[in-house]
Amino acid sequence: MKLQVPFIQLPLLFDGAALAQEIEALGESVWKPHPQGFAGNSMLPLLAVNGDPDNEAFSGQMRPTPHLQRCPYMQQTLASFGATIGRTRLMRLAGQAEVARHADQGYYWAERVRVHVPLVTQPTVAFECDGHTIHMAAGECWIFDTWRQHRVLNDAVQSRIHLVCDTVGGGAFWDMVTHGRAHDAPHDAPHDGWMPKRIVPDASAPREFACESVNVPAVMSPWELSQHLSFLIAEALPHPQLAFLQQRAGQLIRQWKGLWAQYGDAAEGRAKFRAAFDAFAVSVRGPGQGVILRNEMPWFQVMMVMISRVAVAPADARAAARAVGEY
């Protein structure tokens, strides 16, 4: 999700050691390699489709995995966000490893922010985003702009483990964000109204939270399609072909509105929606190839990943589940 600043520290403080103890009790066998096989990266699913830790899909009902059900303080932590929780994992980065520089371009993260709570870390672990570097200390709570180029470096010997929660948020969550502090304020700097709330392990504290159930459309509504196309055009650096891309996007949206009024997201209309988008993609492939976004990504590639894959659900349910994002 694009934010106004690279990093925002949220006014919450957790007991990182207590969270780490819960995770350690689960054992090593529950950890999985990173889905894309990145060296030194592993993960432990906490919320997944239907609560299945082996299901890496982005589409479906996100529910607690058996691993999360064994961690009461982790449940309390997630409940304290005041958000509707989507796919959530523990992300482990081995010593002397890194998360390579990239920007999140998948549909799933266009409207979802990533909440990070470090459980195990060292002072030299560096999180970079758009040229800004911070260290997220154990127990702190952060969000950052995943639309910008970012990477993580762990030059220590020990592994780094973060709780990483994807969420659209909610009223209470975004109200809390307004009381956060931006990346340019040191941790110990005075900040008007900065009063982080300590969330200590408490067996009587609420542990229930809303889970994401509706996340990927069968067919994008004309309004969502317009929003995403307008965003990508607004994010493009100046280029002679932008006016043409904007014109073609407007034509597609008008065509989409007509089909939507006729079919909505009913199955019988999906072939026509797909044909309309494919024709649009063909028409902008050449002109769009030289257009670059502010985050250094190529416009056409991002448009295909963020919008084309998800504008109309594939007939194959497995393909539809995979299409939503890049791991």
VENCORGI-V308410 format. One record per residue. RES is the residue in three letters. PSI is psi in degrees with one decimal (999 if undefined). D_CENTER is the distance of its C-alpha to the mean C-alpha in whole Angstrom. Layout:
RES&PSI&D_CENTER  RES&PSI&D_CENTER
This chain:
MET&137.5&7  LYS&129.3&10  LEU&169.5&12  GLN&-24.8&16  VAL&160.4&16  PRO&-44.3&14  PHE&143.5&14  ILE&124.1&15  GLN&124.7&17  LEU&151.5&17  PRO&55.4&20  LEU&141.1&20  LEU&129.5&22  PHE&165.6&22  ASP&93.7&24  GLY&-37.4&22  ALA&-39.6&25  ALA&-39.5&25  LEU&-42.2&22  ALA&-36.0&23  GLN&-39.6&26  GLU&-42.7&24  ILE&-40.0&22  GLU&-34.4&25  ALA&-19.8&27  LEU&-22.9&25  GLY&171.2&27  GLU&-25.3&25  SER&-20.6&26  VAL&-10.3&23  TRP&147.1&20  LYS&151.7&19  PRO&153.7&19  HIS&136.4&16  PRO&-28.0&15  GLN&6.4&16  GLY&24.2&19  PHE&130.4&18  ALA&133.5&21  GLY&2.6&21  ASN&130.5&17  SER&166.7&17  MET&159.9&15  LEU&111.8&16  PRO&131.1&15  LEU&-39.7&15  LEU&127.5&13  ALA&170.6&14  VAL&123.8&15  ASN&20.8&19  GLY&15.8&18  ASP&111.7&19  PRO&-14.0&18  ASP&-1.6&19  ASN&109.5&17  GLU&15.5&14  ALA&159.8&13  PHE&-13.3&10  SER&125.4&13  GLY&-175.1&16  GLN&112.9&16  MET&126.0&14  ARG&156.9&17  PRO&138.2&18  THR&166.3&19  PRO&-29.3&22  HIS&-47.2&21  LEU&-35.9&19  GLN&-19.0&23  ARG&3.1&25  CYS&85.5&23  PRO&-37.7&24  TYR&-33.0&23  MET&-39.0&19  GLN&-42.5&19  GLN&-39.5&21  THR&-49.1&18  LEU&-38.6&16  ALA&-30.4&18  SER&-13.5&19  PHE&-22.7&15  GLY&38.0&17  ALA&163.4&14  THR&117.3&13  ILE&131.9&11  GLY&-151.3&9  ARG&130.4&9  THR&138.6&10  ARG&166.4&11  LEU&133.2&14  MET&123.3&13  ARG&130.9&17  LEU&115.5&18  ALA&160.1&22  GLY&143.6&24  GLN&28.3&25  ALA&174.1&22  GLU&159.1&19  VAL&114.6&15  ALA&153.1&16  ARG&129.7&16  HIS&170.5&13  ALA&138.5&11  ASP&122.9&7  GLN&-6.0&9  GLY&154.7&8  TYR&-40.5&9  TYR&-31.3&6  TRP&2.5&4  ALA&-34.8&7  GLU&15.5&8  ARG&137.3&5  VAL&152.1&5  ARG&116.9&5  VAL&126.7&9  HIS&128.2&11  VAL&108.6&14  PRO&132.3&17  LEU&-46.3&19  VAL&123.5&21  THR&173.4&21  GLN&154.4&24  PRO&-22.9&25  THR&-6.4&25  VAL&124.2&21  ALA&132.0&20  PHE&117.4&16  GLU&140.1&16  CYS&115.9&15  ASP&41.8&17  GLY&-4.2&20  HIS&139.2&19  THR&132.6&20  ILE&167.1&19  HIS&125.2&20  MET&112.9&18  ALA&156.9&21  ALA&131.8&21  GLY&-13.1&20  GLU&170.4&19  CYS&124.1&15  TRP&151.9&13  ILE&159.1&10  PHE&166.3&10  ASP&98.3&10  THR&-12.6&7  TRP&-26.7&9  ARG&160.9&12  GLN&133.0&14  HIS&159.6&13  ARG&166.9&14  VAL&134.9&16  LEU&127.0&19  ASN&96.2&21  ASP&11.4&25  ALA&176.2&26  VAL&-37.4&28  GLN&157.8&26  SER&154.5&22  ARG&133.3&19  ILE&125.7&17  HIS&142.3&14  LEU&126.4&13  VAL&112.1&9  CYS&121.8&8  ASP&129.4&5  THR&145.4&7  VAL&-11.2&9  GLY&-134.2&11  GLY&173.7&15  GLY&-50.4&18  ALA&-38.3&19  PHE&-50.0&15  TRP&-26.7&16  ASP&-40.3&19  MET&-37.8&18  VAL&-35.4&16  THR&-18.7&19  HIS&7.8&21  GLY&179.3&19  ARG&144.2&20  ALA&169.3&19  HIS&-27.3&19  ASP&1.6&23  ALA&116.9&24  PRO&154.7&25  HIS&-36.6&25  ASP&11.3&28  ALA&145.4&29  PRO&146.2&30  HIS&118.7&28  ASP&125.3&29  GLY&3.9&28  TRP&104.8&26  MET&79.6&26  PRO&138.3&24  LYS&126.4&24  ARG&126.4&25  ILE&97.5&24  VAL&155.0&26  PRO&127.6&27  ASP&112.4&29  ALA&-22.5&30  SER&-4.4&31  ALA&153.2&27  PRO&137.2&25  ARG&-1.1&23  GLU&145.1&22  PHE&158.1&18  ALA&137.9&17  CYS&145.5&15  GLU&130.1&13  SER&-27.2&16  VAL&115.1&15  ASN&-26.7&12  VAL&127.4&14  PRO&151.0&17  ALA&-40.3&20  VAL&131.3&21  MET&137.4&19  SER&157.7&21  PRO&-31.7&23  TRP&-39.3&21  GLU&-43.4&18  LEU&-43.9&19  SER&-41.4&21  GLN&-46.3&18  HIS&-43.0&16  LEU&-41.0&19  SER&-39.2&20  PHE&-47.6&17  LEU&-36.3&17  ILE&-39.6&21  ALA&-28.0&21  GLU&-7.0&18  ALA&143.1&21  LEU&156.1&24  PRO&133.5&27  HIS&144.4&29  PRO&-24.1&32  GLN&-2.1&30  LEU&-39.8&27  ALA&-39.2&30  PHE&-43.7&30  LEU&-41.2&27  GLN&-40.3&27  GLN&-46.4&30  ARG&-36.6&29  ALA&-42.2&25  GLY&-39.7&28  GLN&-42.3&30  LEU&-43.9&27  ILE&-39.7&26  ARG&-40.8&30  GLN&-41.2&30  TRP&-40.9&27  LYS&-40.6&28  GLY&-43.9&32  LEU&-37.8&30  TRP&-41.1&28  ALA&-28.7&31  GLN&-43.3&33  TYR&-22.7&31  GLY&-139.6&27  ASP&22.2&25  ALA&149.6&28  ALA&-34.1&28  GLU&-16.5&32  GLY&-6.4&30  ARG&-33.7&27  ALA&-37.0&29  LYS&-39.4&30  PHE&-44.9&27  ARG&-41.8&26  ALA&-39.5&29  ALA&-43.1&28  PHE&-39.3&25  ASP&-39.0&26  ALA&-39.1&29  PHE&-46.3&27  ALA&-40.5&25  VAL&-40.6&28  SER&-26.0&30  VAL&-3.6&27  ARG&-53.1&27  GLY&-56.4&29  PRO&-31.1&29  GLY&-11.3&25  GLN&-33.2&26  GLY&1.5&27  VAL&129.6&24  ILE&141.3&22  LEU&165.7&19  ARG&-26.0&19  ASN&14.8&16  GLU&3.1&18  MET&149.6&17  PRO&131.4&19  TRP&-49.0&19  PHE&-42.9&21  GLN&-46.7&18  VAL&-39.5&15  MET&-40.9&17  MET&-39.0&18  VAL&-47.5&14  MET&-35.5&12  ILE&-54.2&15  SER&-44.0&18  ARG&-25.6&17  VAL&-9.3&16  ALA&-36.4&18  VAL&127.1&21  ALA&133.3&20  PRO&154.5&22  ALA&-32.4&25  ASP&117.4&24  ALA&-36.0&22  ARG&-40.3&20  ALA&-38.5&20  ALA&-40.1&18  ALA&-34.6&15  ARG&-21.1&15  ALA&-14.5&14  VAL&-29.4&11  GLY&170.8&9  GLU&128.5&10  TYR&999&10
